[in-house]
């Protein structure tokens, strides 16, 4: 038996519906993830396992841009995940997620207070 370091999509062999193989995700992110477990780090070109919210710490892999509208991957895992899931809608939806985040920022609901930002305020 070996430890699984990533969540296996239910469409792939070896997946389970046990809680340690599930992660809460919006429909948009779940759809972009599809059945991928890896992404390409745009900085190095290497294939990297996607971020696992069950086993990895968000703030070790991601920060928010100064304006708090974009997620920036700061590790190979973070960059590959941002790219694979198009977390900033750079390739889909005319930037709708960034527009939505802008409204959330104005409302004071985003980002979570303990999430790190580019300007070092966390």
BELVENRA-V484279 format. One record per run of one state. SS is the DSSP state (h for helix, s for strand, l for the rest). FROM is the first residue (numbers start at 0). TO is the last residue. If there is no record, write none. Layout:
# BELVENRA-V484279
ss={SS,SS}
from={FROM,FROM}
to={TO,TO}
This chain:
# BELVENRA-V484279
ss={l,h,l,h,l,s,l,s,l,h,s,l,s,l,h,l,h,l,s,l}
from={0,18,21,26,33,37,40,46,49,57,61,64,70,73,75,85,92,107,116,117}
to={17,20,25,32,36,39,45,48,56,60,63,69,72,74,84,91,106,115,116,121}
